[in-house]
Amino acid sequence: MSLGNRLLLPVTVVVSVLALLVGGTAAAQAARATPTTVSIGGPADFAGEETTLRVGLADPGGAPVAGADVTVERRTGEGWGPVAVVTTDERGSATLPVVLERNRDRNVFRATYAGDETHDPGAAQQRIALKRRASAVRLGGPREVKDGRAVAINVLWTTPGGEPVAGRVKVYRSVAGGHWRLDRVVTTGSDGRATFQTTPRADSRWFARALRQSWVVGDKSAVHRIDNLPPGVPVRMPKGAPYPRIKLPPQARGTDGGANVRVTRIPDYVWRDMTGVSWHRGCPVGRSGLRLVRVNYWDYHGYVRRGEVVAASSAAGAMGDALAEMFDEKLPIRAMYRVDRFGYGHRSRGGDDYASMSAGNTSAFNCRDVTGRPGVRSPHSYGRSLDINTWENPYRSAQGIVPNTWWQSRSHPRIAWRSRSHPVVALMARHGFRWTYGTGDTQHFDYVGSYGRAAVAPRACDKYCD
């Protein structure tokens, strides 16, 4: 044997011995440690009820791992929180009672096994399903409210057993028989209640829809009705009184309290409506000499509406004051639209006065002919005349009484007048408006600037008669 071979032999033997030692250690480790199957679960139940968690340990062959300690944790908002340590029985299982919570994310449980000399560590987690309870949502409040006042509407959401439900509730509203629309979304508190304020301004219907949660089903309330009552006294019509031939939609509700008179220059959008209808070239007063008068008035149903007329700048203030006093005295007006709404009238050669009267409309400026007298300019062309409640206060034209004959011989203590002693005629006189033609044109008043003086006695209807 050479010297080289004698040196190699001991090295080979050392390597072989090391290999045997390493292999033997790995085999021993493999023999001692085997994968462990961890399981956790439980039956679904309602929030607030107790369910039973079942924890299991088994080796790869399915044999139970008995006498092992398993840590059970519950998911929290910050991570995991301890629940208990359980020990498996001879079947490799353990049970643990837990109460389920409303928040489904807090019903996730984790079982952790640390392992031992013969079994590897293991872990498992599982969310326990929630059964949804039935629920009932109710919506209530006053059955009626005077127009313009706020009311409180209450929402209550509970389980059939009376347990409060906190969560989102959609509230829907229908106004005056219209379509249902989402009004708002409220959130009930820990007591299951929510309250909000609303000002209906019309007859309305309401219902609530509670949104489903992980622990309760949703629900829809019954419909709650709120009648909007007039704050004023509705007009009582005489038996057999006819209705206007043209029906106008109600004007917007008045706001800000009182008559709320506003006199302004003619805005562009109003002037566009007027041009070619109530105003045209050749009229005795132009845009700069006219004003828009906006004022609240009591309608025949007892509600406050917002109306408007166009008047000469020299009469607009007095006209606004007179209409404001009518509001203060609760003397009703049927409607107060600018006469432009009725379009051009070929018989009037201006705003269609026939249509305006047929609707019972109150108006002022209208550059037109005297109704029934073509070619004769009406006093309304100057913007200092006002026609009030034209359906109930007819005009005796050259072609007959318009807009109806029924009211010509009848009066009403609030809306129709046949003498200077009537509250409306007396009121207008205090503000400088003369009841110029008396029963020949009961609706018509002219501004003559006689503040504080009695109205001039009516004179016979002449070519200026409206």
KEMIKE-813877 format. One record per residue (C-alpha): residue in three letters; residue number from 1; x, y, z. Coordinates in Angstrom, 3 decimals, m for minus. Layout:
N
  code  pos        px        py        pz
   ALA  NUM         X         Y         Z
...
This chain:
466
  code  pos        px        py        pz
   MET    1     0.000     0.000     0.000
   SER    2     1.361     3.366    m0.933
   LEU    3     1.640     6.316     1.356
   GLY    4    m1.158     8.099    m0.488
   ASN    5    m3.610     5.237     0.038
   ARG    6    m2.713     4.990     3.714
   LEU    7    m3.621     8.695     4.144
   LEU    8    m6.973     8.396     2.188
   LEU    9    m8.457     5.503     4.161
   PRO   10    m9.010     7.311     7.468
   VAL   11   m10.695    10.271     5.673
   THR   12   m13.149     7.954     3.897
   VAL   13   m14.034     6.219     7.115
   VAL   14   m14.689     9.582     8.854
   VAL   15   m16.969    10.759     6.032
   SER   16   m18.916     7.479     6.134
   VAL   17   m19.367     7.685     9.884
   LEU   18   m20.592    11.318     9.623
   ALA   19   m23.058    10.321     6.923
   LEU   20   m24.462     7.563     9.070
   LEU   21   m24.757     9.902    12.031
   VAL   22   m26.580    12.622    10.027
   GLY   23   m28.900    10.172     8.330
   GLY   24   m29.690     8.501    11.599
   THR   25   m30.631    11.815    13.240
   ALA   26   m32.971    12.804    10.382
   ALA   27   m34.625     9.407    10.453
   ALA   28   m35.107     9.676    14.187
   GLN   29   m36.654    13.098    13.766
   ALA   30   m38.932    11.840    10.997
   ALA   31   m40.006     8.966    13.187
   ARG   32   m40.841    11.285    16.091
   ALA   33   m42.671    14.195    14.236
   THR   34   m45.772    13.636    12.067
   PRO   35   m48.192    16.260    10.644
   THR   36   m51.248    16.944    12.844
   THR   37   m54.730    17.800    11.522
   VAL   38   m56.536    20.453    13.573
   SER   39   m60.262    21.144    13.106
   ILE   40   m62.729    23.584    14.671
   GLY   41   m66.392    24.291    13.939
   GLY   42   m69.878    24.500    15.341
   PRO   43   m73.556    24.713    14.381
   ALA   44   m75.143    27.958    13.203
   ASP   45   m77.325    29.815    15.701
   PHE   46   m78.835    33.224    16.429
   ALA   47   m76.829    36.161    17.767
   GLY   48   m76.949    36.180    21.542
   GLU   49   m77.473    32.445    21.696
   GLU   50   m74.946    29.877    22.908
   THR   51   m73.497    27.422    20.418
   THR   52   m70.964    24.598    21.004
   LEU   53   m67.537    24.727    19.404
   ARG   54   m65.979    21.328    18.581
   VAL   55   m62.195    21.066    18.399
   GLY   56   m60.478    18.008    16.917
   LEU   57   m56.883    16.658    16.614
   ALA   58   m55.851    13.730    14.411
   ASP   59   m52.635    12.283    12.977
   PRO   60   m52.134    11.661     9.228
   GLY   61   m53.774     8.282     9.478
   GLY   62   m56.833     9.787    11.127
   ALA   63   m56.064     8.445    14.553
   PRO   64   m57.148    10.774    17.375
   VAL   65   m54.595    12.696    19.338
   ALA   66   m55.732    12.463    22.943
   GLY   67   m54.677    14.464    25.974
   ALA   68   m53.472    17.426    23.926
   ASP   69   m53.966    21.039    25.004
   VAL   70   m55.493    23.272    22.319
   THR   71   m55.769    27.053    22.619
   VAL   72   m59.041    28.562    21.329
   GLU   73   m59.112    32.236    20.314
   ARG   74   m61.736    34.611    18.935
   ARG   75   m61.199    37.315    16.331
   THR   76   m61.515    40.841    17.676
   GLY   77   m61.162    44.250    16.145
   GLU   78   m57.487    44.305    17.139
   GLY   79   m56.599    40.733    16.160
   TRP   80   m57.191    37.581    18.210
   GLY   81   m58.316    37.324    21.812
   PRO   82   m58.079    34.252    24.066
   VAL   83   m61.209    32.256    24.842
   ALA   84   m60.014    29.072    26.610
   VAL   85   m57.562    26.153    26.558
   VAL   86   m59.274    22.800    26.044
   THR   87   m57.852    19.258    26.325
   THR   88   m58.772    16.585    23.811
   ASP   89   m60.357    13.369    25.033
   GLU   90   m59.691     9.830    23.854
   ARG   91   m61.460    10.615    20.624
   GLY   92   m59.138    13.566    20.010
   SER   93   m61.932    16.084    20.481
   ALA   94   m63.027    18.800    22.903
   THR   95   m66.070    21.053    23.171
   LEU   96   m66.463    24.648    24.269
   PRO   97   m69.677    26.715    24.672
   VAL   98   m69.528    30.240    23.192
   VAL   99   m72.112    32.994    22.704
   LEU  100   m72.424    34.287    19.134
   GLU  101   m72.280    38.021    18.510
   ARG  102   m74.190    40.208    16.010
   ASN  103   m70.990    41.122    14.193
   ARG  104   m70.240    38.147    11.984
   ASP  105   m66.519    38.939    11.967
   ARG  106   m66.403    38.348    15.727
   ASN  107   m67.732    34.849    15.260
   VAL  108   m64.462    33.597    13.714
   PHE  109   m62.642    31.151    16.027
   ARG  110   m59.108    29.719    15.839
   ALA  111   m57.740    26.506    17.409
   THR  112   m53.945    26.266    17.867
   TYR  113   m51.984    23.149    18.873
   ALA  114   m48.353    23.695    19.932
   GLY  115   m47.224    20.126    19.095
   ASP  116   m45.121    17.620    21.100
   GLU  117   m42.268    15.108    20.621
   THR  118   m44.247    13.045    18.145
   HIS  119   m46.719    15.558    16.585
   ASP  120   m46.124    18.751    14.672
   PRO  121   m47.901    21.988    15.650
   GLY  122   m51.092    22.849    13.777
   ALA  123   m53.879    25.404    13.627
   ALA  124   m57.276    25.926    12.023
   GLN  125   m59.925    28.664    11.997
   GLN  126   m63.607    28.783    11.127
   ARG  127   m66.451    31.360    11.060
   ILE  128   m69.612    30.136    12.774
   ALA  129   m72.630    31.030    10.669
   LEU  130   m75.399    33.200    12.077
   LYS  131   m79.067    32.473    11.691
   ARG  132   m80.992    35.684    10.911
   ARG  133   m83.748    36.656    13.282
   ALA  134   m86.991    38.169    12.035
   SER  135   m87.332    41.902    12.618
   ALA  136   m90.016    44.576    12.439
   VAL  137   m89.562    48.239    11.563
   ARG  138   m92.229    50.808    12.389
   LEU  139   m92.594    54.415    11.271
   GLY  140   m94.920    56.834    13.025
   GLY  141   m95.705    60.409    13.883
   PRO  142   m98.599    62.879    13.803
   ARG  143  m101.524    62.089    11.519
   GLU  144  m101.914    65.746    10.565
   VAL  145   m99.951    68.978    10.629
   LYS  146  m100.749    72.591     9.843
   ASP  147   m98.981    73.738     6.719
   GLY  148   m95.558    75.245     7.311
   ARG  149   m94.969    73.557    10.655
   ALA  150   m92.357    70.874    11.264
   VAL  151   m93.258    67.448    12.616
   ALA  152   m91.155    64.679    14.152
   ILE  153   m91.228    61.247    12.519
   ASN  154   m90.071    58.282    14.577
   VAL  155   m88.515    55.020    13.415
   LEU  156   m88.376    51.930    15.648
   TRP  157   m86.605    48.707    14.635
   THR  158   m86.791    45.616    16.873
   THR  159   m86.901    41.834    16.778
   PRO  160   m90.254    40.158    17.493
   GLY  161   m89.064    39.709    21.063
   GLY  162   m88.495    43.451    21.458
   GLU  163   m84.718    43.384    21.130
   PRO  164   m83.586    46.714    19.582
   VAL  165   m81.804    46.694    16.234
   ALA  166   m79.196    49.333    15.389
   GLY  167   m78.639    49.935    11.699
   ARG  168   m79.513    51.789     8.491
   VAL  169   m83.121    52.412     7.529
   LYS  170   m84.247    53.987     4.246
   VAL  171   m87.246    56.332     4.504
   TYR  172   m89.457    56.882     1.443
   ARG  173   m92.027    59.635     0.834
   SER  174   m94.900    60.202    m1.582
   VAL  175   m96.312    63.734    m1.875
   ALA  176   m99.896    64.408    m2.933
   GLY  177  m100.332    60.905    m4.312
   GLY  178   m97.170    61.041    m6.438
   HIS  179   m94.406    58.487    m6.913
   TRP  180   m92.468    57.076    m4.009
   ARG  181   m89.037    58.673    m3.636
   LEU  182   m86.191    58.093    m1.210
   ASP  183   m86.363    60.944     1.291
   ARG  184   m83.421    60.077     3.552
   VAL  185   m81.439    57.314     5.256
   VAL  186   m81.464    57.242     9.044
   THR  187   m79.509    55.084    11.471
   THR  188   m81.221    53.626    14.499
   GLY  189   m79.252    53.709    17.732
   SER  190   m78.608    51.047    20.335
   ASP  191   m82.225    51.484    21.447
   GLY  192   m83.446    50.741    17.914
   ARG  193   m84.805    54.265    17.487
   ALA  194   m84.251    57.199    15.140
   THR  195   m86.125    60.516    14.854
   PHE  196   m86.050    63.242    12.218
   GLN  197   m87.884    66.499    11.540
   THR  198   m89.716    67.324     8.329
   THR  199   m92.031    70.051     7.024
   PRO  200   m94.401    68.242     4.628
   ARG  201   m96.117    71.275     2.909
   ALA  202   m98.614    68.843     1.313
   ASP  203  m100.477    65.632     2.095
   SER  204   m97.825    62.942     2.257
   ARG  205   m97.296    59.226     2.787
   TRP  206   m94.254    57.631     4.394
   PHE  207   m92.770    54.182     4.887
   ALA  208   m89.446    52.772     6.133
   ARG  209   m87.341    49.919     4.764
   ALA  210   m84.862    48.405     7.227
   LEU  211   m81.781    46.941     5.544
   ARG  212   m80.795    43.330     6.208
   GLN  213   m77.892    42.641     8.529
   SER  214   m75.845    39.537     9.225
   TRP  215   m78.002    38.683    12.226
   VAL  216   m81.469    40.000    11.257
   VAL  217   m83.575    40.027     8.119
   GLY  218   m84.773    43.356     6.718
   ASP  219   m88.333    44.619     6.954
   LYS  220   m90.732    47.168     5.465
   SER  221   m93.057    49.240     7.609
   ALA  222   m96.704    50.015     7.040
   VAL  223   m97.518    53.302     5.275
   HIS  224   m97.987    56.315     7.559
   ARG  225  m100.110    59.195     6.255
   ILE  226   m99.802    62.837     7.282
   ASP  227  m102.577    65.209     6.253
   ASN  228  m101.368    68.744     5.620
   LEU  229  m103.984    71.092     7.051
   PRO  230  m104.433    74.685     5.909
   PRO  231  m103.339    77.281     8.455
   GLY  232  m106.062    79.611     7.218
   VAL  233  m109.836    79.356     6.832
   PRO  234  m110.957    77.826     3.504
   VAL  235  m113.541    79.717     1.468
   ARG  236  m117.076    78.366     1.797
   MET  237  m118.725    78.648    m1.577
   PRO  238  m122.473    79.224    m1.993
   LYS  239  m124.511    76.262    m3.155
   GLY  240  m124.469    75.959    m6.942
   ALA  241  m121.480    78.264    m7.453
   PRO  242  m119.716    77.346   m10.731
   TYR  243  m116.024    76.500   m10.937
   PRO  244  m113.706    78.441   m13.275
   ARG  245  m113.550    77.056   m16.797
   ILE  246  m109.745    77.047   m16.727
   LYS  247  m108.065    75.199   m13.863
   LEU  248  m104.692    76.543   m12.786
   PRO  249  m102.082    74.563   m10.861
   PRO  250  m101.517    75.826    m7.316
   GLN  251   m98.723    78.358    m7.055
   ALA  252   m95.680    77.757    m4.863
   ARG  253   m96.229    77.950    m1.138
   GLY  254   m95.380    81.252     0.479
   THR  255   m92.412    81.321     2.846
   ASP  256   m90.661    83.675     5.271
   GLY  257   m93.838    84.612     7.116
   GLY  258   m96.344    87.402     6.520
   ALA  259   m97.074    88.887     3.123
   ASN  260   m93.343    89.168     2.369
   VAL  261   m93.770    91.846    m0.311
   ARG  262   m90.889    92.245    m2.771
   VAL  263   m90.886    94.961    m5.463
   THR  264   m88.087    94.713    m8.053
   ARG  265   m87.213    95.829   m11.548
   ILE  266   m88.361    93.478   m14.295
   PRO  267   m85.938    90.515   m14.519
   ASP  268   m84.787    89.359   m17.943
   TYR  269   m86.756    86.095   m17.843
   VAL  270   m89.963    87.984   m16.995
   TRP  271   m89.389    90.523   m19.749
   ARG  272   m88.915    87.711   m22.265
   ASP  273   m92.288    86.293   m21.212
   MET  274   m93.967    89.687   m21.445
   THR  275   m92.590    90.779   m24.811
   GLY  276   m95.088    90.104   m27.579
   VAL  277   m97.753    89.099   m25.070
   SER  278   m98.578    91.683   m22.409
   TRP  279   m96.127    94.245   m23.804
   HIS  280   m95.327    95.250   m27.384
   ARG  281   m94.055    98.277   m29.243
   GLY  282   m96.313   101.268   m28.917
   CYS  283   m97.329   100.567   m25.310
   PRO  284   m97.517   103.725   m23.164
   VAL  285   m95.056   102.379   m20.557
   GLY  286   m91.790   100.540   m21.121
   ARG  287   m89.679    98.131   m19.125
   SER  288   m87.966   100.847   m17.075
   GLY  289   m91.354   102.131   m15.920
   LEU  290   m92.585    98.736   m14.738
   ARG  291   m91.959    96.706   m11.587
   LEU  292   m92.472    93.103   m10.557
   VAL  293   m94.463    92.799    m7.327
   ARG  294   m94.205    89.465    m5.464
   VAL  295   m96.419    88.838    m2.470
   ASN  296   m97.853    86.012    m0.379
   TYR  297  m101.623    85.516    m0.413
   TRP  298  m104.217    83.208     1.120
   ASP  299  m105.730    80.882    m1.461
   TYR  300  m109.316    79.618    m1.363
   HIS  301  m108.240    76.428     0.440
   GLY  302  m106.633    78.306     3.317
   TYR  303  m103.004    77.859     2.227
   VAL  304  m100.387    80.587     1.758
   ARG  305   m99.224    80.924    m1.841
   ARG  306   m96.661    83.132    m3.564
   GLY  307   m98.089    85.308    m6.343
   GLU  308   m96.862    88.085    m8.590
   VAL  309   m98.151    90.943   m10.711
   VAL  310   m96.503    93.559   m12.922
   ALA  311   m97.344    97.188   m12.175
   ALA  312   m96.188   100.695   m13.033
   SER  313   m93.340   101.899   m10.846
   SER  314   m95.608   104.696    m9.569
   ALA  315   m98.245   102.204    m8.350
   ALA  316   m96.187    99.126    m7.469
   GLY  317   m95.546   100.101    m3.840
   ALA  318   m99.170   100.883    m3.135
   MET  319  m100.271    97.718    m4.907
   GLY  320   m97.910    95.644    m2.787
   ASP  321   m99.182    97.361     0.382
   ALA  322  m102.815    96.736    m0.547
   LEU  323  m102.194    93.066    m1.303
   ALA  324  m100.216    92.771     1.930
   GLU  325  m103.184    94.100     3.900
   MET  326  m105.428    91.592     2.151
   PHE  327  m103.035    88.928     3.428
   ASP  328  m103.069    90.359     6.947
   GLU  329  m106.878    90.439     6.931
   LYS  330  m107.001    86.896     5.480
   LEU  331  m109.028    87.995     2.469
   PRO  332  m108.415    85.205    m0.057
   ILE  333  m107.265    85.409    m3.662
   ARG  334  m107.955    82.555    m6.073
   ALA  335  m104.713    82.883    m8.077
   MET  336  m102.107    85.536    m8.877
   TYR  337  m100.169    84.613   m12.024
   ARG  338   m98.700    87.172   m14.397
   VAL  339  m101.086    87.460   m17.315
   ASP  340   m98.316    86.334   m19.707
   ARG  341   m99.052    82.774   m18.563
   PHE  342  m102.220    82.793   m20.691
   GLY  343  m100.452    83.761   m23.895
   TYR  344  m101.389    86.332   m26.511
   GLY  345  m105.097    86.933   m26.997
   HIS  346  m106.155    88.074   m30.458
   ARG  347  m109.416    89.496   m29.127
   SER  348  m107.539    91.416   m26.426
   ARG  349  m104.556    92.301   m28.664
   GLY  350  m102.390    91.678   m25.585
   GLY  351  m102.283    89.104   m22.819
   ASP  352  m105.371    86.884   m23.115
   ASP  353  m107.673    88.554   m20.592
   TYR  354  m110.563    86.244   m21.438
   ALA  355  m108.508    83.234   m20.409
   SER  356  m107.205    85.001   m17.296
   MET  357  m110.751    85.789   m16.153
   SER  358  m111.934    82.267   m16.967
   ALA  359  m109.299    81.033   m14.521
   GLY  360  m110.269    83.553   m11.819
   ASN  361  m106.784    85.069   m11.985
   THR  362  m105.719    88.328   m10.316
   SER  363  m103.455    90.506   m12.508
   ALA  364  m102.386    94.084   m13.180
   PHE  365  m100.334    95.369   m16.141
   ASN  366  m101.499    94.198   m19.566
   CYS  367  m101.037    96.389   m22.634
   ARG  368  m104.264    95.432   m24.424
   ASP  369  m107.642    96.634   m25.613
   VAL  370  m110.646    96.988   m23.353
   THR  371  m112.263    93.577   m23.227
   GLY  372  m115.161    93.613   m25.664
   ARG  373  m114.126    96.951   m27.235
   PRO  374  m111.499    96.447   m29.933
   GLY  375  m109.246    99.418   m30.538
   VAL  376  m109.925   101.047   m27.165
   ARG  377  m106.866   100.926   m24.911
   SER  378  m107.433    99.407   m21.478
   PRO  379  m106.336   101.251   m18.316
   HIS  380  m104.272    98.131   m17.592
   SER  381  m101.917    99.291   m20.367
   TYR  382  m100.552   101.888   m17.934
   GLY  383   m99.863    99.429   m15.115
   ARG  384  m101.961   101.301   m12.523
   SER  385  m105.000    99.005   m12.560
   LEU  386  m105.617    95.775   m10.691
   ASP  387  m108.238    93.074   m11.328
   ILE  388  m108.954    90.859    m8.279
   ASN  389  m110.740    87.491    m8.172
   THR  390  m112.013    87.865   m11.688
   TRP  391  m114.215    84.734   m11.714
   GLU  392  m116.326    85.813    m8.749
   ASN  393  m116.326    89.490    m9.758
   PRO  394  m117.557    89.682   m13.373
   TYR  395  m117.299    92.501   m15.883
   ARG  396  m120.239    93.816   m17.910
   SER  397  m118.691    94.089   m21.387
   ALA  398  m120.215    95.465   m24.566
   GLN  399  m120.927    91.863   m25.640
   GLY  400  m122.278    90.683   m22.281
   ILE  401  m121.149    89.683   m18.818
   VAL  402  m117.796    87.853   m18.606
   PRO  403  m116.433    85.461   m17.457
   ASN  404  m119.771    84.153   m16.066
   THR  405  m123.236    85.448   m15.259
   TRP  406  m123.854    83.404   m12.090
   TRP  407  m121.834    85.702    m9.847
   GLN  408  m123.045    89.018   m11.278
   SER  409  m125.923    89.360    m8.810
   ARG  410  m124.188    87.650    m5.892
   SER  411  m121.642    88.730    m3.318
   HIS  412  m119.456    86.946    m0.788
   PRO  413  m118.133    88.362     2.491
   ARG  414  m114.548    87.423     1.636
   ILE  415  m114.072    87.081    m2.142
   ALA  416  m116.834    88.904    m4.061
   TRP  417  m118.065    92.493    m3.618
   ARG  418  m121.036    94.485    m4.848
   SER  419  m120.741    97.637    m2.736
   ARG  420  m118.141   100.048    m1.378
   SER  421  m118.771    98.765     2.140
   HIS  422  m117.222    95.394     1.344
   PRO  423  m113.915    94.831     3.228
   VAL  424  m111.914    94.455     0.004
   VAL  425  m113.259    97.662    m1.567
   ALA  426  m112.724    99.609     1.659
   LEU  427  m109.212    98.203     2.033
   MET  428  m108.251    99.096    m1.527
   ALA  429  m109.549   102.640    m0.996
   ARG  430  m107.253   103.048     2.020
   HIS  431  m104.316   102.380    m0.286
   GLY  432  m105.410   104.794    m3.017
   PHE  433  m107.262   102.361    m5.308
   ARG  434  m110.625   103.485    m6.668
   TRP  435  m113.409   101.004    m7.400
   THR  436  m113.889   102.930   m10.586
   TYR  437  m116.820   101.223   m12.313
   GLY  438  m118.682    99.647    m9.396
   THR  439  m120.945    96.759   m10.356
   GLY  440  m120.232    97.441   m14.025
   ASP  441  m116.744    96.025   m13.523
   THR  442  m116.597    94.582   m10.033
   GLN  443  m113.081    93.165   m10.336
   HIS  444  m111.402    96.416   m11.417
   PHE  445  m109.487    98.925    m9.248
   ASP  446  m107.470   101.962   m10.413
   TYR  447  m104.642   103.515    m8.455
   VAL  448  m105.323   107.233    m8.052
   GLY  449  m102.885   107.921    m5.221
   SER  450  m105.515   108.753    m2.602
   TYR  451  m103.827   107.132     0.394
   GLY  452  m106.084   107.257     3.436
   ARG  453  m109.097   108.721     1.593
   ALA  454  m112.374   107.029     0.858
   ALA  455  m112.789   105.641    m2.628
   VAL  456  m114.388   107.881    m5.229
   ALA  457  m118.000   106.922    m5.932
   PRO  458  m118.319   104.514    m8.892
   ARG  459  m119.079   106.127   m12.209
   ALA  460  m120.728   104.693   m15.263
   CYS  461  m118.685   102.358   m17.417
   ASP  462  m117.176   104.282   m20.325
   LYS  463  m114.546   103.635   m22.979
   TYR  464  m111.887   103.104   m20.296
   CYS  465  m113.909   100.443   m18.574
   ASP  466  m112.076    97.192   m18.186
